[in-house]
Amino acid sequence: EYDGKMVTGILEEAFINCPDVTEVVVPKTVVNIGERALGYVLSEDGEAVKKEGFVIWGRGNSEAQKYATENGFTFRVLLTTPELVSAKNAAGGVRVTWKPTENAAGYNVYRKTPKSGWSRIGFAEGERTKSYVDATAKNGADYIYTVRAAFKSELSGYDKNGVSVHHL
């Protein structure tokens, strides 16, 4: 938002010559980005040139991705941290559930014990996927689970506290 209104576009050369800005996050509400609006600086002779190493973060298949591709900038898919719902005993192991995140190709599932660090135990494929069954959980053990959304090499943040269960 800007001045109480939703931002839907970025004007031509709106952020030209901002040499300290190395990356930007473009919200999904932006549906129009003007020429040289992001990632350009002025050369000594006053000509607009691409800023090397400039990165644009945004939603997949968005105006931000289109702008980055057309202008030769690195584009990274912005993934939000999945919200954990629960870890419960279920048939075949422990069922971990979460609320799906936009743009995820799937979810990396991690487990730890009260005395160990996080270990990746599996991958749940699909943006709308919202659960995973840990079939390797041992009876009588205490576990803590967390999840990270994934899209190619991009990973979301994760809930560092996780959700806990005592597996029966």
Phi, psi and omega in degrees: 000149173220126179054039177078003181242147179290130178282125180240352180205159176235121185291157176309131178056025182302321183239033180291145177064047171247077189296337181277348179274117183253344177203155180222153172251123180256117181292159183292346179288342181283117182245001179211126177234121182287168180299137178054028181289328183225143171082015179241145175233166179266133177284176180300330179268012175083012180267141179286125178230151179295139175277121181296139176079007182291137183236135176245126176256140177184189179279148176297146180057038182248175175299325179297317179294318179300313180298313180300314181297312181296331183257002177075027178264156174291133176242135177234136179285128179275119179245133177271157181290126178297142177271118180289142178253306182193167168227118185224150174297136182213169176301124177089002178148219179246126178265120176258131180233152181208169174269130182299155181243138179298140176079000180285137172275342180173192187222129171277131180253133183238151179222148171213168173252170178302342183247003183235172176268175181292139172228136177286127183247349180179178180226129176254113187278141173110136181300321185271358178298139182222016176202163179209137177256121176275099182279354181263001180296136181264140179301140178084000183263150174262129182230154173233134183239151171212169186221144173235131174290147182226142171216108186053238182270357180276138177233144175282177169288183179213157177284109185291338178279327179067187175240140187252155176205148169256113185281126181270000000 
